[in-house]
Amino acid sequence: MINNEPLWEVFIRSKQGLDHKHVGSLHAADAQMAIENARDVYTRRMEGVSIWVVESKYIHASNPDEAASLYDPANDKIYRHPTFYNLPDELKYM
């Protein structure tokens, strides 16, 4: 079966979470249909509070085979590592 509708990536934020997590993909004619289909497919048990959909063709990713050259420049910038910062105990989400 060939589906000519665009492929959408679906991200759900759970009731307990602060961030959206990728949960899967689906085909839909437009963004509104993708959100409605995502609701039906990925939040059947009312576990989500927010849905994001992104048409797959608009997602650009790095190549895992090139990870060493991509992340190497960060190794010489030790100030980017969080070990130098003291966070207050009352700060819960960082």
C-alpha positions as CSV (number, residue, x, y, z in Angstrom):
1,M,0.0,0.0,0.0
2,I,1.4,3.4,-1.0
3,N,0.4,6.4,1.0
4,N,0.7,9.7,-0.8
5,E,0.0,11.8,2.3
6,P,3.0,13.5,4.0
7,L,4.7,11.7,6.9
8,W,4.5,13.5,10.3
9,E,6.7,13.0,13.4
10,V,4.7,13.0,16.6
11,F,5.9,14.4,20.0
12,I,3.9,14.1,23.2
13,R,4.4,15.9,26.5
14,S,3.1,13.7,29.3
15,K,1.3,14.9,32.4
16,Q,4.5,14.3,34.4
17,G,7.0,15.6,31.9
18,L,8.4,18.9,31.1
19,D,9.5,18.1,27.6
20,H,8.0,16.5,24.5
21,K,9.1,13.0,23.6
22,H,9.1,11.5,20.1
23,V,6.5,8.7,20.1
24,G,6.2,7.8,16.5
25,S,5.2,8.8,13.0
26,L,2.0,8.8,11.0
27,H,0.6,9.9,7.6
28,A,-1.9,12.8,7.4
29,A,-3.0,15.3,4.8
30,D,-2.3,18.3,7.0
31,A,-1.2,19.4,10.4
32,Q,-4.6,19.5,12.0
33,M,-5.4,16.0,10.8
34,A,-1.9,14.9,12.0
35,I,-2.7,16.2,15.5
36,E,-6.1,14.6,15.6
37,N,-4.7,11.2,14.4
38,A,-1.8,11.5,16.9
39,R,-4.3,12.1,19.7
40,D,-6.2,9.0,18.6
41,V,-3.2,6.8,18.1
42,Y,-0.7,7.9,20.8
43,T,-2.8,9.3,23.7
44,R,-5.6,6.7,24.0
45,R,-5.2,6.6,27.8
46,M,-5.3,10.4,28.2
47,E,-1.5,10.4,29.1
48,G,-0.7,13.5,27.1
49,V,-1.2,17.2,27.8
50,S,0.4,18.6,24.6
51,I,1.0,17.2,21.0
52,W,3.5,18.5,18.5
53,V,3.6,17.3,14.9
54,V,6.3,18.1,12.4
55,E,6.3,17.2,8.8
56,S,9.2,14.8,8.5
57,K,10.7,16.6,5.5
58,Y,11.4,19.6,7.7
59,I,13.5,17.7,10.2
60,H,17.3,17.8,9.6
61,A,19.6,15.6,11.6
62,S,23.3,15.1,12.0
63,N,24.9,11.9,10.7
64,P,25.8,9.6,13.6
65,D,28.9,8.5,11.7
66,E,30.2,12.1,11.9
67,A,29.6,12.5,15.6
68,A,33.3,12.7,16.5
69,S,34.0,15.7,14.3
70,L,30.7,17.3,15.2
71,Y,31.3,17.2,19.0
72,D,35.1,17.4,19.1
73,P,35.2,21.2,19.2
74,A,33.2,21.2,22.5
75,N,35.9,19.2,24.3
76,D,38.3,22.2,24.6
77,K,35.6,24.4,26.1
78,I,35.4,23.1,29.7
79,Y,33.2,26.0,30.7
80,R,30.4,24.4,28.8
81,H,30.3,21.4,31.2
82,P,27.9,21.9,34.1
83,T,30.4,20.6,36.7
84,F,31.6,24.2,37.4
85,Y,28.2,25.5,38.5
86,N,26.7,25.1,41.9
87,L,22.9,24.9,41.8
88,P,20.7,25.7,44.7
89,D,19.0,22.7,46.3
90,E,15.5,24.2,45.7
91,L,16.1,24.3,42.0
92,K,14.3,21.2,40.8
93,Y,14.4,21.2,36.9
94,M,17.7,22.1,35.3
